[in-house]
Amino acid sequence: MSGPPLRLTATPSQTIGPFFHFGLADDVALGCLVRPDTKGDRIRLSMQVLDGDGLPVSDAMLELWQADADGRHVRPNDPAALLSAPGFCGFGRLATDDTGMSTFDTIRPGRIVDPDGRVHASHVDVCVFARGLLRQLYTRVYFEGDPDLDTDVVLALVPSDRKSTLIARPAGDAVWRFEIRLQGEAETVFFDL
């Protein structure tokens, strides 16, 4: 059979997915936010996306943004910010694999003090794209044992029985594990932005 090669394209009738694997997130380099010379404590953040039945979502995409080790966000249009954190981009994007996992190589972000003097504990902002969602979901990943958790201004808004859904836990040497549950028991807290 001959003819032009088959081209896969997303159609407007689809919601947010499931076309990420060949359209937006096939470059595994987008999961590395650091170079060897990046300042800060290197970590590996492994996130798993699960559906309402606790089954892995194998065709989701995760985007993350985070501050550098000093608590500053790198902005590509700000040369001074780029110079203050050489080798660190602060942004990553990966599709989930067959087990619903995405793993990012990054650094532990520093705590942030906003212009009003309020403390934001070390965290990573995450955006979830997945089939069946009419729009993306936003959440935060905090780190178990962080002494700033009790004073974080965003975490203070979350009911105490739901805060655990925003906490990554250690899973080995410099490895942190975080589950994103889209619905059901222990559903992750998502923020309306």
C-alpha positions, -999 to 999 in steps of 0.1 A, spaced: 0 0 0 15 33 -10 6 69 -5 13 98 18 23 89 54 -5 89 80 -6 121 101 -21 122 135 -37 155 145 -59 166 174 -94 175 166 -114 204 181 -141 180 194 -117 164 218 -116 178 253 -81 183 269 -68 148 261 -57 121 252 -34 135 225 -5 146 247 18 117 241 24 126 205 15 163 206 30 180 236 50 159 260 72 134 241 105 151 250 117 134 283 142 163 286 113 185 297 113 165 330 147 178 339 146 213 354 183 214 365 219 210 353 247 196 374 258 231 384 224 242 396 224 255 432 203 236 457 194 201 469 188 178 440 156 158 443 136 135 421 98 141 423 77 111 412 40 118 407 13 93 399 -21 102 385 -49 80 396 -86 80 386 -116 77 409 -112 39 411 -75 42 421 -64 31 386 -34 47 368 -42 74 342 -17 65 315 -24 94 291 -23 125 314 2 153 312 17 172 341 32 206 341 51 220 370 65 253 381 86 260 411 109 285 427 147 281 428 166 271 460 164 307 472 126 310 468 127 330 436 107 322 404 127 322 372 110 342 345 124 338 310 118 374 301 138 386 331 176 383 324 184 392 361 163 362 373 180 339 348 214 350 361 205 345 397 197 308 392 220 295 365 211 260 352 176 262 366 145 267 345 117 263 370 93 246 345 88 210 335 62 190 314 58 153 311 32 128 300 24 99 324 35 64 315 15 32 316 16 32 354 3 69 356 38 81 366 58 111 357 92 117 373 110 151 374 146 158 382 148 191 400 159 208 432 140 213 465 124 248 461 131 274 487 104 289 509 88 321 495 79 352 513 54 372 493 53 410 491 29 411 521 54 392 542 34 360 542 52 327 542 47 300 515 64 267 524 86 250 499 62 238 472 58 229 436 28 241 416 13 214 393 -12 216 364 -29 184 354 -43 178 319 -62 145 314 -89 129 293 -124 137 305 -114 171 320 -130 201 304 -102 222 318 -69 216 336 -66 212 373 -42 230 396 -27 218 428 4 222 450 30 196 462 44 203 497 71 183 514 65 162 545 84 175 575 88 210 563 87 233 593 69 261 573 38 239 566 20 253 597 24 289 585 19 285 548 -9 309 537 -24 286 510 -22 254 531 -40 273 559 -71 276 536 -73 238 532 -95 218 557 -72 199 581 -85 165 570 -76 172 534 -41 187 538 -25 153 535 -35 151 499 -10 179 492 20 164 509 48 145 491 65 118 511 101 106 510 105 74 490 143 69 491 175 89 489 164 124 475 133 108 460 98 122 468 65 105 459 32 123 453 -2 109 443 -27 129 424 -62 114 428 -86 129 404 -117 120 424 -130 96 450 -115 87 484 -86 109 493 -92 131 462 -63 156 458 -72 192 467 -74 213 435 -74 251 434 -98 272 414 -75 296 395 
